[in-house]
Amino acid sequence: MVSPAIAAEYLESVDPATGEVIARFASTPVAKIPECVERAQQAQSEWRRLLPAQRAQFIGRLRDVLFHRRAEVAEVITREVGKPRVEAIFSDVTVALDTAHYYSNPLRVARWLRPERVPHHNLAVKSKRGEMHFEPYGVIAIISPWNYPLAVPMGQILPALLAGNAVLLKPSEFTPWCGALIGELCDGAGLPEGLVQVVQGGGEVGAALVQTEGVAKVLFTGSVATGRKVAESCARRLVPSVLELGGKDAMLVLSDAEVEVASSAAVWGGFTNCGQACLSVERLYVERSVAERFTELVVAKTGRLRVGPGSEADSDVGPMIRPQQVERVERQLRDAVARGARILAGGKRAARGGNFFEPTVVTDVNHTMELMREETFGPVLAICPVANAEEAVRLANDSVFGLGASVWTRDAKRGREMALQLNAGAVMVNDVISAFGICEAPHGGRGASGWGRTHSRLGLQEMLQVKYVDVDGLARVRKPWWFGYSAELAVAADRFLEFLYAPDWRRRVRQARGALGTLFRKNRI
């Protein structure tokens, strides 16, 4: 361990499987944050002048650099987060590569960012030509989490750059190595100096970012408690924010579902990344006619999972990130058991010790339990049999969170109808989690899950300010609503309303001449 004096200046990268310090990175002094913002502003002033297609070329270069370094990046993710290498490749590297590929398409970019004509329906303003123009904010601060330390920040950095912004990225203090790698990838792509800066540190650095003048927008991914502080701090400066604050995702299994497939989906959806995913399946509502068989399958498949370091090729479930995360899971399980829940599989720390926790299946659960109300963020599946689909929807919606959900049924039409009834930002029918990896699919939630969207065209729009430009074609004509008010004008104005909106078209025609003549008389001011 480093001495307290060194620890104040450096962040330790710790392997959660062993507790070993594997690297150290210099912390960014809080006093240096304004200087970083100023440097980003200078870089952004030139960057925004590039054509969108030119910015897309840089993103294409970044994609290529990541592709060539993909093995190294996956290795670092596995060591620093603890997830199996397969998951590091699929859920982080692949998602980040595909995102870069998506935003580097020059034709798509040109279509999204070009000015948009705004037609006017009102006859009174037909002489005007309206346009919406899309402009960057300037400097965007991105505060990213440790659980997907490449996919999440890259899904926000890339559209921010494409929109013409500069970025200050603060990675989690648990994954400083991954954050440093992102900085290296950006440098390798030839991005202008200062355009993407990685600032390292804990909560004090994140707070300084949010509070520093010059930061025009903040994107935060993390806990509800911290997200609330970010929102309050942004509000004081009237700075917009995008918040992704986690979930308590429900999986609804109907009586006609393919339970063999659905049970495998539940096990993967609940235990991937050791359950440390905002879109993890945490609550399962299963119709009683299939609940017993479904539960048996889930328990059996959970029992076959191999718990071990992500560096071991045959590990299915790695360690949790830190001891405090393990303690949170244990606390929720104790509360659930005290209130009548039964643990059917797992439920305790794994034999390997440390941060390893057995994949756990719980039943006889209800909504008085913390396990069913608060985000667990650990390897626990809670199964609740229900009488019918209506009860499943009601219970699924009985949550302050609204990030994701899934419906399992052979009837696609019914699944779509149920999806529309669920309070969630994204609902998958017969799949879980993978919507996060679909570039065209917006990601975000409702309620305690936050606001705003990342990914997709909507994620790009979050990085843009809209400016409306109006050009009047009648430059020599004074407007009828300008000064020079009179009783006669008031009558004419009312007649003009009749001309525009009267239900009877003949009445409109009768009012047209008198209204227009008075409105456009020459003795107006």
N, C-alpha and C positions, 0 to 999 in steps of 0.2 A: 504493500500500500504506500501511496505517496504521502508526504508530510502535509499537515494542514496548510502550510504556506504555499506549497506547490498546488494543492487541490483547489485553492482559490483562483489560480490562474489557468488551470487545465481541467478539461473534462476527461473522464475515464470511459473508455469503451470496454464494457464487461461482457464476457461470454456468459449468457444466462444458464448454459448447461453445466458450466464448471465453476462460475464465480470468478474466473481468472480475468485480470485486466489485460486486454489484448492490444490496446493502443491508447495513446493520450493525444488530445488535441487542445490547442490554445483556445481559451475562452475569449470572446470579444468583450472588451471593457464597455460598460454601459456608456461611459463618456464618449466613446468613439462612434456611437450610433448616429448622431447628427452628421458627422463627417461622412459616414457610409451613405446616408440619404442624399447628401449634397453631391457625392460622386455619382450616385445613381441618376440624379436629375440631369447632370451634365451629359451622361451617356445617353439618356433617353431623349434629350433634345435633338440629337442627331439620328438616333434609331427611328424615331417616329416619322422622319422625312423619307425613309425608304418606302418603296412601293410594297404593298402586301405580298406580292409574289417574291420580292427580294427577301423579305423577312421569312417567308416560307422556305426559301432555299437554305437559310441558316438552320431552320428546324430539321430539314432533311439531312444536313451535315451532322447535327446532333444525334439523329437517329442512327446514322452510320457509325459514329464513334461509339455509341452504346452497343451496337451490334458487335463490333469488333472486340469490345471489352466485356461482353456479356458474361463470360465464365468467371472473370475476376469479380464483377459486381455481384453475381449470384453467391459466390463464396463469402463475400463480406456480409451480405444480408443474412446468410445462414449463420455465420459466426456471431453477428451482433444481435440478431433478433431471436435466433434459436430455431427457426422454422426449418423443416426438411428442405433439402436442396431442390427437390421437385417443385415444392410450393414457391420457393424463391424464384425459380425460372418461370413458372406459369403465372403466378399472381402478381409478381413485381416486374420482372424483366420483360415478359411478353406483353403485359398490359402497357408498360411504358413505351416499348417499341411501337406497338400498334397505335398508341396515342400520337406519337411523333409522326408516324406514317400518315395518319388521318389529317393532322393539322399542316402537313407539308404539301398537300395537294394544291397546286397554284390555281386550278380552275375553281375548286370548291372555295378557296380563300377569296378569290376575286368576287365570286357571287355573294358571299356573306358580307364583305366589307365595302362594296361599292355603294355610293349614295342611292337611296331608294326614293323613287317618285311617290308623292303623296297626292292622289287625286282628290278634288274637293267636290262634294255633292251639292253644296249650297250655291244657288244661282248668284247670290250676292258676292261671292268670292271666286267666281269662275275665271276672272281675269288674272288670278294669282297662280304662280307655279310654286308648289311646295315640294321640298325635298328633306329627307332625313339623312344626316351625315353622322358617321360613327367615328368617334375620336377616343384616343387612349386617356386613361386617368392620369398617368405620369409614373409614380412609383407605387408599386403594390407590395405590401408585406404579406408573406405566406408563412404561417406558423403550422408546421406539419407534425404528424404523430410518428410513433416508433413502430407501429404494427405493420404498416406497408410503407417503408421508408423511401422507396423509389416510386412506386405506382401513384401514391397519393400526391406527393409534391410535383411530380412530372405532369400529372393530369391538370395541374393548376399553373405551373410555370409556362408550359408550352402555349396555351391560349393567351396568357398574359403577354408573352413576347410577340406572338402573332398580331395581337391588337395594337402593338406599338409601345407597350409599357416596359419599364425596368422593374426588376424583382429583387427584393431582399428576402432571402429564405432563412428562417430559423428552424433547423431540424430539431427533433426531440433531443434532449440531453442524454437519452438512453441510446441514441443511434448517431453519434457525431461522425463516425467513420462513413456511414452512408451519406450523410450530408456533405462531407468533404468530397466524396466521390462525385456527387452531382456537380459541385463546383469544377472539378477536373474535367468532367464531360463537357461542360459549357465552354471551358477554356479550349478544349480539344476541337470543338466545333468552330472556333474562331470568332466567337461572339465578342463584340466590343468590350474593352476593359471597363469594369464598373457596371455593366448592364445587368448581370446576375451576380449577386454577392451572397455568400453564405456566412451568416453570423452565428457563432456558436455560444451556447449558454443555457441557463435554466430560465425559470419564470421571470427573473428580473430583466433579462435581455428581451424576452417577448413583450413584457410590459413597456419597456423603453421604446420598442418598435412602434407599438400601438399609439403611444403618447407623443411621438416625435413629429413636429411640424414638417410637412413635405411628404409624409406618407399619405397617399390619397385614398387608399382602400386597403382593407385587411381581410384575408382569408384565414380562418382558423379551423382546425380539425382537432377535436379532443373532447374532454369531459364537459358535462353540463355546467358544473360549478365554475370552471375556468372560462368556458364560453360566455357565461353571464358577465363575468368581469371584463372580458374583451368587449362585449356589446356595450356595457356601461361606459367604458373608457372611450370607445369610438363615438358614442352618443355625445359625450362632452365636447368632442371636437367636430361634431356633425360630419363624421367620416363614415361612409357606408361599409358594410361588412357582409361576408358570407360565412355562415357557421354550420359545420357538420359535427353534431354533438353526440353521435352514437344512437343506438336503437335497442329495441327489445323485440326482435323480429319474430313474428308468428308464422307457423306452418300449419295450414289447414288440410287435413287428410279426410277426404270424403269416402263414403262406403264403396264407391265404384272405382277407387284409385287402384293402381297397380302397386300393391303394398310391398312387393319385393323390391321394386325400383324406388318407391318413396322412402322405404326404410334406409336404403343405401344413401339416398340424398340427405336424409336427416342426420345420419352419422357423419357424413362429410361436411354438411352445412353447419353442424354444431361443433365439430372438433378440428376443422381446418385451422391452421395457425394456433392450435391449442385453444380454440374458441375465442381468440383475441382479435375479433373482427367486428366492425360496427354492424355488418350485415349478417352476423352469425345467427343461425337458427337457435333460439333460446326457449320459445314456448311452442308446444305442439298440441293442437286441438284435433282429436281424432274421433270420428263417429264410432259409437260403441260397437256396432256390428263388426268392425274390423280392428278395434282397439287392441284386443288381446293378441291377435296374430301379429299386428304391427309392432306391438311392444316386445313380443318375443324375438322378432327379427332384429329389432334395434339393439336389444340386450346382447344377443348372440354376436352380432357384427361388431359391437363395441368391445366385447371380450376378445376379439381377434386382433384388435389394433395393437401395434407395437410402439411402446413409448421409449424414446431414447433421444440422444443428441441429434440435431439436424444433420450433422456431419456424417452420421452413419447411414448408408444408402438405404437400408431397409426400415428406417424409423418412419412411422406414420404420424406420430404426435410428438412434438418437441417439448421443451420446457416452457413454463410461463416466464415472462420477461424479468420480474423481480419478486422478492418475497412478499411485498405488500399486496401484489395481485393474488398470490396464493391465499393469503390471509383473508382477502375479500371473499373469495369463493368459499372458504371454510366457514366464514361467518354466515353467509347466506344459507349454506346447507344446514348448519346448526339450527338456525331459525326455522327452516322448513320442516326439519324432523321434529322439532319441538311442537310444531303446529299440526303434526299428523302425516307428513310426507314419508314415503318409503323409498329407500335407495336400493335400486335393483342391480346396479353395477357401479364399480368404482367407489367414489365418495371420500377418498383419502389420498394423502401424498403417496407418490409411487415409490417403489422399493429403491430406486436410484437416489432418492433424497433430493435435497436442494430445491430447485424451483419446479421439479417434475410433479405433476398431479394426474391421477388416474382419470381417464375419460369416464364421465359419470352419467347415469340415467336415473331419473327420479320420477315417481308417480304419486298419485293421491295428493296432488297439489291444488291450491286454490289461491285466489287473489288477495288473501290476507297476508300471504308470505312475501317477504322481501325478494325471494327468488323469482317471483312472478311479476314484481312491480319495478324493481331496479335492474339496470343493466348488470349482467354478471361478468361478462368479458372473460370468460374462462370455459373450460371443457365440461359443460353441464347441459344436458337435455332434460327438460321438464315436460312430461307427457300428461295431458289432461283429457280423458274421455268425455265426449259430449253427446247429447241426445240427437242433434241434427245439425245441418249446415247453418241454420239461423243462429243457434247458440254459439257455434264456432265463430261466426262473424262478430257477434255481440261481445264475446270475451276477447277476441283479437283486438277489437277497437277500444277495449277497456284498459287503456294505457296512455300515459302522457307522451310516449314516444310514437313516432310515425315515420320511420325510415323505410323499411322494406317488409315484405311478406311474400308468402307463396301459397298457392292453392293446388291441390293434387286431385285430379279427376280425369276419367277417360272422356268426359263430355267437354270438349273445348268451349262450346258456347256457354255452358253453365259456368265453367271456370272463369271466362271473361266477365260474365255478369257478376260473379262474386268478387272478382278483383276490383270492380268499380265500386263495391260497397265497403272496401277496406280503407281505413285511414292510414295511408302510407304513401311515400313519395314514389315508390316503385313496387309493383306486384308481378311476380313471375308465376305462370301457370305451368306446372310440371317441371320446374327447375328451381334452383336456389342460387343466390349470390352472384351468378355469372353476369347479370345485367351490369354490374360494375365494370366488367371488361368489354362491354359493347360501346364503342366510341360514340355511336349515334344516340345512346340512351343517356338522358340527363340524370345526374346523381344528386340527391338531396332529400330532405325530409320536412316534416311538419312538427308543430308543437315543440316538445323538449328535444327533438332531433335537429332543430335549428331552422335556418332559412337560407334561401338562395340555392343556386345549382352550380355544379361543376360538370365537366364533360359535355360533349355534344355542341351543337350550335348555341344552345342556351348558356353553356359554360363560357363560350367565347363572348357572348353578349354581356356577361357579368364583368368582363374586362373592358367594356366600352361605355363611354358616355354618348348619349344621343343629343345631337344638335339639329333643330328644325330651322331650315332656311326658306324664306318666303320672298319671291320676286314678283312684284306687281307689274302687270303688263300695261296698265293705264297710268303711266307716270305723270300725265298732265291733268288728270282728273282728281278733284278734291272728293274725299269720301263723304257720303251722305250722313254719316253719324258724327262728323266733326262739328265744332261749335257753330253757333248761329241758330240756337234753339228757338222755337216759337210754338204757339198752339197749332198753327197750320202744319208744322213739321211733325208734331205728335200725332195728328190725324193721319198724315201721310205714312208715318211709320207703322201705324196700326193697319192701314190699308195694304202696306207692303207685306205685313205678316199674313193678311188674308190671301194675298197673291201667292205667297209661298206655301201656306199650310192649310188653307180652307179645305174641308172634306169634299166640297162640291167644286169640280173643275171649272164650271161656268161662273161661279162666284169669283174664282181666281182671275179669270180673264177680265171680268168687269172691273176689278180693282187695279189691274196692271197699269193702265195709262196714267190715271190720276196719281197713283203712288209714285211712279218713277219720275213724273214731271216735277213734282214738288221736291222730291229727295235730291234731285240733281240741279236745282235752280242755281243761278250764277251768283246770287248775293250772299252766299255762305262765307263764313270767315275762313 
